[in-house]
Amino acid sequence: MLKTLLKVVAIVSVMFIGTVAKAADPIRIPVLNWSSQIVMANVMA
């Protein structure tokens, strides 16, 4: 009984921490350089 309760508490806490840790604005990759042979993407944070 105690082991089951600990497992449930661990799963719920991991799920809660996972939802809290997300950033407000996602990473955007808007720039594509089509003028060169290699397409380069600049990551804007």
PDB file with SEQRES, HELIX, SHEET and CRYST1 records, atoms N, CA, C and O in Angstrom:
SEQRES   1 A   45  MET LEU LYS THR LEU LEU LYS VAL VAL ALA ILE VAL SER          
SEQRES   2 A   45  VAL MET PHE ILE GLY THR VAL ALA LYS ALA ALA ASP PRO          
SEQRES   3 A   45  ILE ARG ILE PRO VAL LEU ASN TRP SER SER GLN ILE VAL          
SEQRES   4 A   45  MET ALA ASN VAL MET ALA                                      
HELIX    1 AA1 LEU A    2  VAL A   20  1                                  19    
SHEET    1 AA1 2 ARG A  28  ASN A  33  0                                        
SHEET    2 AA1 2 MET A  40  MET A  44 -1                                        
CRYST1    1.000    1.000    1.000  90.00  90.00  90.00 P 1           1          
ATOM      1  N   MET A   1       0.824  -1.198   0.000  1.00  0.00           N  
ATOM      2  CA  MET A   1       0.000   0.000   0.000  1.00  0.00           C  
ATOM      3  C   MET A   1       0.868   1.261   0.000  1.00  0.00           C  
ATOM      4  O   MET A   1       0.596   2.207  -0.740  1.00  0.00           O  
ATOM      5  N   LEU A   2       1.905   1.269   0.828  1.00  0.00           N  
ATOM      6  CA  LEU A   2       2.779   2.435   0.925  1.00  0.00           C  
ATOM      7  C   LEU A   2       3.584   2.627  -0.355  1.00  0.00           C  
ATOM      8  O   LEU A   2       3.792   3.757  -0.798  1.00  0.00           O  
ATOM      9  N   LYS A   3       4.038   1.520  -0.950  1.00  0.00           N  
ATOM     10  CA  LYS A   3       4.793   1.606  -2.202  1.00  0.00           C  
ATOM     11  C   LYS A   3       3.921   2.157  -3.328  1.00  0.00           C  
ATOM     12  O   LYS A   3       4.385   2.962  -4.136  1.00  0.00           O  
ATOM     13  N   THR A   4       2.681   1.733  -3.382  1.00  0.00           N  
ATOM     14  CA  THR A   4       1.765   2.226  -4.412  1.00  0.00           C  
ATOM     15  C   THR A   4       1.516   3.718  -4.229  1.00  0.00           C  
ATOM     16  O   THR A   4       1.489   4.468  -5.205  1.00  0.00           O  
ATOM     17  N   LEU A   5       1.336   4.144  -3.004  1.00  0.00           N  
ATOM     18  CA  LEU A   5       1.122   5.559  -2.721  1.00  0.00           C  
ATOM     19  C   LEU A   5       2.344   6.383  -3.114  1.00  0.00           C  
ATOM     20  O   LEU A   5       2.202   7.467  -3.680  1.00  0.00           O  
ATOM     21  N   LEU A   6       3.536   5.882  -2.822  1.00  0.00           N  
ATOM     22  CA  LEU A   6       4.755   6.593  -3.197  1.00  0.00           C  
ATOM     23  C   LEU A   6       4.908   6.684  -4.712  1.00  0.00           C  
ATOM     24  O   LEU A   6       5.360   7.705  -5.231  1.00  0.00           O  
ATOM     25  N   LYS A   7       4.534   5.624  -5.421  1.00  0.00           N  
ATOM     26  CA  LYS A   7       4.603   5.652  -6.884  1.00  0.00           C  
ATOM     27  C   LYS A   7       3.647   6.691  -7.458  1.00  0.00           C  
ATOM     28  O   LYS A   7       4.002   7.429  -8.377  1.00  0.00           O  
ATOM     29  N   VAL A   8       2.441   6.745  -6.918  1.00  0.00           N  
ATOM     30  CA  VAL A   8       1.452   7.716  -7.397  1.00  0.00           C  
ATOM     31  C   VAL A   8       1.935   9.141  -7.127  1.00  0.00           C  
ATOM     32  O   VAL A   8       1.814  10.008  -7.992  1.00  0.00           O  
ATOM     33  N   VAL A   9       2.474   9.385  -5.952  1.00  0.00           N  
ATOM     34  CA  VAL A   9       2.982  10.718  -5.613  1.00  0.00           C  
ATOM     35  C   VAL A   9       4.141  11.095  -6.528  1.00  0.00           C  
ATOM     36  O   VAL A   9       4.226  12.242  -6.966  1.00  0.00           O  
ATOM     37  N   ALA A  10       5.034  10.154  -6.826  1.00  0.00           N  
ATOM     38  CA  ALA A  10       6.165  10.431  -7.705  1.00  0.00           C  
ATOM     39  C   ALA A  10       5.698  10.765  -9.118  1.00  0.00           C  
ATOM     40  O   ALA A  10       6.209  11.702  -9.732  1.00  0.00           O  
ATOM     41  N   ILE A  11       4.744  10.020  -9.635  1.00  0.00           N  
ATOM     42  CA  ILE A  11       4.237  10.261 -10.997  1.00  0.00           C  
ATOM     43  C   ILE A  11       3.542  11.615 -11.077  1.00  0.00           C  
ATOM     44  O   ILE A  11       3.749  12.362 -12.033  1.00  0.00           O  
ATOM     45  N   VAL A  12       2.729  11.932 -10.093  1.00  0.00           N  
ATOM     46  CA  VAL A  12       2.018  13.216 -10.100  1.00  0.00           C  
ATOM     47  C   VAL A  12       3.001  14.378  -9.989  1.00  0.00           C  
ATOM     48  O   VAL A  12       2.823  15.400 -10.652  1.00  0.00           O  
ATOM     49  N   SER A  13       4.031  14.239  -9.162  1.00  0.00           N  
ATOM     50  CA  SER A  13       4.996  15.333  -9.014  1.00  0.00           C  
ATOM     51  C   SER A  13       5.811  15.533 -10.287  1.00  0.00           C  
ATOM     52  O   SER A  13       6.113  16.671 -10.646  1.00  0.00           O  
ATOM     53  N   VAL A  14       6.172  14.455 -10.975  1.00  0.00           N  
ATOM     54  CA  VAL A  14       6.902  14.580 -12.240  1.00  0.00           C  
ATOM     55  C   VAL A  14       6.028  15.246 -13.294  1.00  0.00           C  
ATOM     56  O   VAL A  14       6.509  16.088 -14.053  1.00  0.00           O  
ATOM     57  N   MET A  15       4.763  14.884 -13.350  1.00  0.00           N  
ATOM     58  CA  MET A  15       3.854  15.503 -14.314  1.00  0.00           C  
ATOM     59  C   MET A  15       3.662  16.985 -14.006  1.00  0.00           C  
ATOM     60  O   MET A  15       3.595  17.800 -14.926  1.00  0.00           O  
ATOM     61  N   PHE A  16       3.573  17.341 -12.740  1.00  0.00           N  
ATOM     62  CA  PHE A  16       3.391  18.742 -12.354  1.00  0.00           C  
ATOM     63  C   PHE A  16       4.634  19.559 -12.674  1.00  0.00           C  
ATOM     64  O   PHE A  16       4.523  20.674 -13.183  1.00  0.00           O  
ATOM     65  N   ILE A  17       5.814  19.023 -12.385  1.00  0.00           N  
ATOM     66  CA  ILE A  17       7.066  19.732 -12.675  1.00  0.00           C  
ATOM     67  C   ILE A  17       7.249  19.873 -14.181  1.00  0.00           C  
ATOM     68  O   ILE A  17       7.755  20.896 -14.641  1.00  0.00           O  
ATOM     69  N   GLY A  18       6.856  18.887 -14.945  1.00  0.00           N  
ATOM     70  CA  GLY A  18       6.977  18.956 -16.397  1.00  0.00           C  
ATOM     71  C   GLY A  18       6.121  20.043 -17.004  1.00  0.00           C  
ATOM     72  O   GLY A  18       6.524  20.662 -17.988  1.00  0.00           O  
ATOM     73  N   THR A  19       4.957  20.291 -16.447  1.00  0.00           N  
ATOM     74  CA  THR A  19       4.102  21.350 -16.986  1.00  0.00           C  
ATOM     75  C   THR A  19       4.568  22.723 -16.538  1.00  0.00           C  
ATOM     76  O   THR A  19       4.366  23.701 -17.258  1.00  0.00           O  
ATOM     77  N   VAL A  20       5.183  22.824 -15.378  1.00  0.00           N  
ATOM     78  CA  VAL A  20       5.647  24.115 -14.880  1.00  0.00           C  
ATOM     79  C   VAL A  20       6.920  24.552 -15.599  1.00  0.00           C  
ATOM     80  O   VAL A  20       7.144  25.751 -15.768  1.00  0.00           O  
ATOM     81  N   ALA A  21       7.754  23.612 -16.024  1.00  0.00           N  
ATOM     82  CA  ALA A  21       9.066  23.939 -16.569  1.00  0.00           C  
ATOM     83  C   ALA A  21       9.032  24.453 -18.003  1.00  0.00           C  
ATOM     84  O   ALA A  21      10.082  24.814 -18.534  1.00  0.00           O  
ATOM     85  N   LYS A  22       7.880  24.500 -18.645  1.00  0.00           N  
ATOM     86  CA  LYS A  22       7.817  24.944 -20.034  1.00  0.00           C  
ATOM     87  C   LYS A  22       7.988  26.456 -20.124  1.00  0.00           C  
ATOM     88  O   LYS A  22       7.531  27.203 -19.258  1.00  0.00           O  
ATOM     89  N   ALA A  23       8.658  26.892 -21.197  1.00  0.00           N  
ATOM     90  CA  ALA A  23       8.907  28.317 -21.407  1.00  0.00           C  
ATOM     91  C   ALA A  23       7.645  29.022 -21.893  1.00  0.00           C  
ATOM     92  O   ALA A  23       6.743  28.400 -22.456  1.00  0.00           O  
ATOM     93  N   ALA A  24       7.602  30.313 -21.665  1.00  0.00           N  
ATOM     94  CA  ALA A  24       6.437  31.093 -22.073  1.00  0.00           C  
ATOM     95  C   ALA A  24       6.366  31.224 -23.588  1.00  0.00           C  
ATOM     96  O   ALA A  24       5.292  31.083 -24.173  1.00  0.00           O  
ATOM     97  N   ASP A  25       7.504  31.493 -24.230  1.00  0.00           N  
ATOM     98  CA  ASP A  25       7.505  31.608 -25.685  1.00  0.00           C  
ATOM     99  C   ASP A  25       8.451  30.566 -26.281  1.00  0.00           C  
ATOM    100  O   ASP A  25       9.585  30.431 -25.821  1.00  0.00           O  
ATOM    101  N   PRO A  26       8.008  29.842 -27.282  1.00  0.00           N  
ATOM    102  CA  PRO A  26       8.812  28.767 -27.860  1.00  0.00           C  
ATOM    103  C   PRO A  26       9.976  29.306 -28.690  1.00  0.00           C  
ATOM    104  O   PRO A  26      10.020  30.489 -29.028  1.00  0.00           O  
ATOM    105  N   ILE A  27      10.905  28.428 -29.007  1.00  0.00           N  
ATOM    106  CA  ILE A  27      12.046  28.793 -29.851  1.00  0.00           C  
ATOM    107  C   ILE A  27      11.558  28.967 -31.281  1.00  0.00           C  
ATOM    108  O   ILE A  27      10.850  28.111 -31.813  1.00  0.00           O  
ATOM    109  N   ARG A  28      11.938  30.077 -31.899  1.00  0.00           N  
ATOM    110  CA  ARG A  28      11.532  30.349 -33.276  1.00  0.00           C  
ATOM    111  C   ARG A  28      12.744  30.253 -34.192  1.00  0.00           C  
ATOM    112  O   ARG A  28      13.837  30.677 -33.816  1.00  0.00           O  
ATOM    113  N   ILE A  29      12.567  29.703 -35.391  1.00  0.00           N  
ATOM    114  CA  ILE A  29      13.612  29.639 -36.410  1.00  0.00           C  
ATOM    115  C   ILE A  29      13.054  30.300 -37.670  1.00  0.00           C  
ATOM    116  O   ILE A  29      12.672  29.603 -38.609  1.00  0.00           O  
ATOM    117  N   PRO A  30      13.000  31.634 -37.706  1.00  0.00           N  
ATOM    118  CA  PRO A  30      12.323  32.292 -38.814  1.00  0.00           C  
ATOM    119  C   PRO A  30      13.195  32.630 -40.016  1.00  0.00           C  
ATOM    120  O   PRO A  30      12.664  32.894 -41.095  1.00  0.00           O  
ATOM    121  N   VAL A  31      14.519  32.630 -39.865  1.00  0.00           N  
ATOM    122  CA  VAL A  31      15.388  33.158 -40.915  1.00  0.00           C  
ATOM    123  C   VAL A  31      15.952  32.020 -41.760  1.00  0.00           C  
ATOM    124  O   VAL A  31      16.618  31.124 -41.240  1.00  0.00           O  
ATOM    125  N   LEU A  32      15.684  32.058 -43.061  1.00  0.00           N  
ATOM    126  CA  LEU A  32      16.275  31.105 -43.999  1.00  0.00           C  
ATOM    127  C   LEU A  32      17.066  31.888 -45.040  1.00  0.00           C  
ATOM    128  O   LEU A  32      16.532  32.805 -45.664  1.00  0.00           O  
ATOM    129  N   ASN A  33      18.323  31.537 -45.231  1.00  0.00           N  
ATOM    130  CA  ASN A  33      19.184  32.232 -46.176  1.00  0.00           C  
ATOM    131  C   ASN A  33      19.194  31.445 -47.481  1.00  0.00           C  
ATOM    132  O   ASN A  33      19.946  30.478 -47.604  1.00  0.00           O  
ATOM    133  N   TRP A  34      18.373  31.836 -48.460  1.00  0.00           N  
ATOM    134  CA  TRP A  34      18.263  31.122 -49.719  1.00  0.00           C  
ATOM    135  C   TRP A  34      19.293  31.590 -50.744  1.00  0.00           C  
ATOM    136  O   TRP A  34      19.383  30.991 -51.815  1.00  0.00           O  
ATOM    137  N   SER A  35      20.068  32.628 -50.463  1.00  0.00           N  
ATOM    138  CA  SER A  35      21.012  33.157 -51.441  1.00  0.00           C  
ATOM    139  C   SER A  35      22.259  32.292 -51.579  1.00  0.00           C  
ATOM    140  O   SER A  35      22.927  32.358 -52.611  1.00  0.00           O  
ATOM    141  N   SER A  36      22.586  31.509 -50.609  1.00  0.00           N  
ATOM    142  CA  SER A  36      23.759  30.639 -50.699  1.00  0.00           C  
ATOM    143  C   SER A  36      23.337  29.209 -51.021  1.00  0.00           C  
ATOM    144  O   SER A  36      22.154  28.872 -50.978  1.00  0.00           O  
ATOM    145  N   GLN A  37      24.319  28.378 -51.341  1.00  0.00           N  
ATOM    146  CA  GLN A  37      24.013  26.986 -51.677  1.00  0.00           C  
ATOM    147  C   GLN A  37      23.568  26.209 -50.449  1.00  0.00           C  
ATOM    148  O   GLN A  37      22.782  25.269 -50.558  1.00  0.00           O  
ATOM    149  N   ILE A  38      24.058  26.590 -49.300  1.00  0.00           N  
ATOM    150  CA  ILE A  38      23.679  25.931 -48.050  1.00  0.00           C  
ATOM    151  C   ILE A  38      22.597  26.778 -47.386  1.00  0.00           C  
ATOM    152  O   ILE A  38      22.786  27.971 -47.150  1.00  0.00           O  
ATOM    153  N   VAL A  39      21.491  26.165 -47.097  1.00  0.00           N  
ATOM    154  CA  VAL A  39      20.404  26.886 -46.427  1.00  0.00           C  
ATOM    155  C   VAL A  39      20.738  26.955 -44.949  1.00  0.00           C  
ATOM    156  O   VAL A  39      20.882  25.931 -44.280  1.00  0.00           O  
ATOM    157  N   MET A  40      20.859  28.177 -44.449  1.00  0.00           N  
ATOM    158  CA  MET A  40      21.252  28.367 -43.056  1.00  0.00           C  
ATOM    159  C   MET A  40      20.071  28.896 -42.266  1.00  0.00           C  
ATOM    160  O   MET A  40      19.375  29.809 -42.710  1.00  0.00           O  
ATOM    161  N   ALA A  41      19.852  28.333 -41.117  1.00  0.00           N  
ATOM    162  CA  ALA A  41      18.768  28.796 -40.244  1.00  0.00           C  
ATOM    163  C   ALA A  41      19.381  29.370 -38.979  1.00  0.00           C  
ATOM    164  O   ALA A  41      20.198  28.717 -38.331  1.00  0.00           O  
ATOM    165  N   ASN A  42      18.996  30.572 -38.630  1.00  0.00           N  
ATOM    166  CA  ASN A  42      19.467  31.209 -37.401  1.00  0.00           C  
ATOM    167  C   ASN A  42      18.419  31.004 -36.321  1.00  0.00           C  
ATOM    168  O   ASN A  42      17.240  31.307 -36.504  1.00  0.00           O  
ATOM    169  N   VAL A  43      18.874  30.487 -35.204  1.00  0.00           N  
ATOM    170  CA  VAL A  43      17.965  30.244 -34.095  1.00  0.00           C  
ATOM    171  C   VAL A  43      17.888  31.517 -33.261  1.00  0.00           C  
ATOM    172  O   VAL A  43      18.894  32.011 -32.753  1.00  0.00           O  
ATOM    173  N   MET A  44      16.685  32.026 -33.135  1.00  0.00           N  
ATOM    174  CA  MET A  44      16.485  33.232 -32.334  1.00  0.00           C  
ATOM    175  C   MET A  44      15.897  32.835 -30.991  1.00  0.00           C  
ATOM    176  O   MET A  44      14.832  32.221 -30.918  1.00  0.00           O  
ATOM    177  N   ALA A  45      16.593  33.188 -29.952  1.00  0.00           N  
ATOM    178  CA  ALA A  45      16.116  32.836 -28.618  1.00  0.00           C  
ATOM    179  C   ALA A  45      15.269  33.928 -28.035  1.00  0.00           C  
ATOM    180  O   ALA A  45      14.782  33.799 -26.912  1.00  0.00           O  
TER     181      ALA A  45                                                      
END                                                                             
